[in-house]
Amino acid sequence: MRSRSTTLAYVRVGYRITPRLRAALDVFNLFNREAGDTDYYYASRLKGEPAEGVADIHFHPVEPRRFRVKLTAIF
């Protein structure tokens, strides 16, 4: 079993305020794609399904678009 590929874009923009102080903005999942981050193929059983279960793909979705602001000081 093979799952579909997922392509995600991340970006970081930074600025050096002083030689010892930096600021940065990270954007995760830049295009806000909805896809499976990790896919698993195994048998599972829900209420009303056969005792041996049903083999299917189970997935962990990618995180939605996130922003992170970072300030770094060097002492």
N, C-alpha and C positions, 0 to 999 in steps of 0.2 A: 504494500500500500504506500502510495506517495502523495504527499499533500502539495498544494499549490505554493509557489514561492511568494514571499512577502518582501517588498522593498519599502523601506522607511527612510525619511530624510531628517537629519538633525542639523542644527546650525548653532554656532557660538560667535558672538560679536563681543570684542573686548576693547578696553581703552586703558592705557597706562596714564594714570592721573599724575603720579610722581614716580621717580625711580623705585620707590618702596611701596606704592599703593596702586592696585589695579582693580578695575571693575569689569564684570562680564555679564552677558545675558545669554542663557542657553534656551533654545526652543526645541523640545522633543516632539517627534511626530509632526513635523512642520506642516504637512498637507492634511493632517487630521484623518488619516486613512483608517478604515475599519477593516481589520483583517485578523487572522489568527497568528499570535506571536509564537506559540508552541502547539503543535498538534500531536495527539496520541491516538493510537488505534488499538482498541482492546474491547473485550466483551463486557457489557454491563447489563444490569437488569433493573428496570423500573417496575412499579406496581402494574400488574396486568400483562407483563411480558413473560415469555416462556422461562422456565427454571434455568435453562442453560444460558440465558441472556442473549443479547443481540450485539454482534460485533459492529462497531461504528467508530467514527472519528470523534474524539473529544478534544476540545481546544481551550487554550487560554488566550483571550483577546488581547490585542495590543493596547497600551495605555492611550487615552485620548491626548490631544495636544496639551502640553504642559510647558510652563515657563519657570525658569530659575534665575534669580539674580544672585551674583556672587561678588563679594568684596574681599580681596586678598591684601593683607598687610604683611610686609616682611620686616621683622625686628632684628 
